[in-house]
Amino acid sequence: MTTIAENIGQLRRQIRQFEQQYDRPADSVNLLAVSKRQSTQKIREANQAGLQDFGENYLQEALEKIQQLQDLRLNWHFIGPIQANKTKPIAENFQWVHSVGRAKIAQRLSDQRSSDEPALNVCVQVKLSDEATKSGVAVAEAEALCDMIEQLPQLQLRGLMAIPAALPDLASQRHSFSLLANEFARLKARYSHLDTLSMGMSNDYEAAVAEGSTLVRIGTAIFGARS
Ligand SMILES: *Cc1c(COP(=O)(O)O)cnc(C)c1O
């Protein structure tokens, strides 16, 4: 059985190798540990192995873990679907939200983020044509949502996120990630401060790195199967 520290070491070596192979600058791809349905003990182990950024999908579960792990000073990323009536605890307890797909959600997150706190980092979630989930804005509407978020005082727009449908081969995975990467490049020409292209999971991060991901969201390959 491999330990979490070994998995993280292996993943870091693999990411470094893909950076070289696909002509990406060294250390341009960051690692977000997706800890949904994993224990706080496992999160502590991953933190001891050097990870600070953790992604959660389910609000109630996440709030309990954030409370229990306060001593570690972790960066918490909300990456799941967002219901409008749940935005307040998200605005109050997370540093990042990757799954902003509607203007109403963006507005509420900004209104509910305290002005004593730094702005909440957000990514606009884009629904690609073969998207696995229903969340997210169509590619054609991403720019309008970004324009709106740019005006909100307590949100800091960082980039785009997507969850493409699981595809079996590298070429088709790369194709769907390239759609998001193209939109990101277009937006960056307008908003040069954008720095985050959140794409790639355990089964497709090679394709994501090849297409320009700056943040891969990895659960299973770090922690093993979820309970
Ligand atoms: C669960 C999840 C992940 C991680 O998936 P793995 O296949 O376990 O790496 C990444 N991103 C999102 C949005 C998820 O819901």
The ligand as a MOL file (V3000), in Angstrom:
LIG
                    3D

  0  0  0     0  0            999 V3000
M  V30 BEGIN CTAB
M  V30 COUNTS 15 15 0 0 0
M  V30 BEGIN ATOM
M  V30 1 C -14.0490 15.0250 -7.4360 0
M  V30 2 C -13.5360 16.1560 -8.2330 0
M  V30 3 C -12.1840 16.2140 -8.6360 0
M  V30 4 C -11.1690 15.1260 -8.3520 0
M  V30 5 O -11.4740 13.9490 -9.0250 0
M  V30 6 P -10.4580 12.6870 -9.0450 0
M  V30 7 O -10.8720 11.9400 -10.2330 0
M  V30 8 O -10.6910 11.9560 -7.7710 0
M  V30 9 O -9.0810 13.2300 -9.1460 0
M  V30 10 C -11.7620 17.3370 -9.3300 0
M  V30 11 N -12.5950 18.3550 -9.6120 0
M  V30 12 C -13.8960 18.3240 -9.2440 0
M  V30 13 C -14.7710 19.4960 -9.5790 0
M  V30 14 C -14.4080 17.2340 -8.5640 0
M  V30 15 O -15.7000 17.2190 -8.2200 0
M  V30 END ATOM
M  V30 BEGIN BOND
M  V30 1 1 1 2
M  V30 2 1 2 3
M  V30 3 2 2 14
M  V30 4 1 3 4
M  V30 5 2 3 10
M  V30 6 1 4 5
M  V30 7 1 5 6
M  V30 8 2 6 7
M  V30 9 1 6 8
M  V30 10 1 6 9
M  V30 11 1 10 11
M  V30 12 2 11 12
M  V30 13 1 12 13
M  V30 14 1 12 14
M  V30 15 1 14 15
M  V30 END BOND
M  V30 END CTAB
M  END
